[in-house]
Amino acid sequence: MDFKTITALVPMRHHSQRVPGKNYRQLDGRPLYQHILSTLLEVKEITRVVVDTDSPEVIEGVQKNFPKVQVLDRPEHLRADTIPMNEILMYDVSQFPSDLYLQTHSTNPLVSPETFSKAIQTLGSLYPSYDSLFAVTRLQSR
């Protein structure tokens, strides 16, 4: 199936409980979040990239360096650490109707555009028998 609109959603809190400032920590000379945004903008199937955030630092950086990326200022009622990510994603999809959503995080800076394209194409070839795809990595140990 050919999806007309594919929206990539990238949620980013300003603070992190486990790793302070993780979304804008430097990696190879750039804030972490910039790596995933650059990658998503290279994926030909994606029609829109949306960052959902409450971070002034991320908002300013996205507006300055990624004019094609849309920023969704996370509402106050969705900012607490106790809010499940599913509630945030439900809000996001209500703001940006789309045929398909790809959700990822800034903590995936090494995923290639080709990996995202292959996932979208795989889902498209299996749709409507399957309506979602989740990436995992096999972990083998002794």
Residue pairs with C-beta under 8 A, 6 or more apart in sequence:
1 124
1 125
1 127
1 128
2 124
3 45
3 99
3 100
3 120
3 124
4 47
4 99
5 47
5 48
5 97
5 98
5 99
5 100
6 45
6 46
6 47
6 48
6 98
6 99
6 100
6 101
6 102
6 120
7 46
7 47
7 48
7 49
7 50
7 93
7 96
7 98
7 100
7 101
7 102
8 40
8 43
8 46
8 48
8 49
8 50
8 101
8 102
8 103
8 104
8 116
9 50
9 52
9 89
9 92
9 93
9 96
9 101
9 102
9 103
9 104
10 33
10 36
10 37
10 40
10 49
10 50
10 51
10 52
10 103
10 104
10 105
10 106
11 51
11 52
11 53
11 74
11 85
11 88
11 89
11 92
11 103
11 105
12 23
12 33
12 51
12 52
12 53
12 55
12 58
12 105
12 106
13 23
13 53
13 54
13 55
13 74
13 79
13 81
14 23
14 53
14 54
14 55
14 56
14 57
14 58
15 21
16 22
16 23
17 81
19 25
22 32
22 106
22 107
23 31
23 32
23 33
23 53
23 55
23 58
23 106
24 31
24 32
24 33
24 55
24 57
24 58
24 61
25 31
25 32
26 32
27 35
27 109
28 35
31 57
31 58
31 61
32 106
32 107
32 109
33 51
33 58
33 61
33 62
33 106
34 61
34 65
34 66
35 106
35 109
35 110
36 104
36 105
36 106
36 108
36 109
36 111
37 49
37 51
37 62
37 66
37 69
39 109
39 111
39 112
39 113
39 116
40 46
40 49
40 102
40 104
40 113
40 116
41 49
41 66
41 68
41 69
42 113
43 113
43 116
43 117
43 120
44 117
45 116
45 117
45 120
45 121
46 102
46 116
46 120
47 98
48 70
48 96
48 98
49 66
49 68
49 69
49 70
50 69
50 70
50 71
50 72
50 92
50 95
50 96
51 58
51 62
51 69
51 70
51 71
51 72
52 72
52 74
52 88
52 91
52 92
53 59
53 71
53 72
53 73
53 74
54 73
54 74
54 79
58 71
59 71
59 73
62 69
62 71
63 71
70 96
72 92
72 95
72 96
74 88
75 91
77 83
78 87
78 88
78 91
89 101
89 103
93 101
100 120
100 123
102 116
102 119
102 120
104 111
104 116
119 133
119 135
122 133
123 130
123 132
123 133
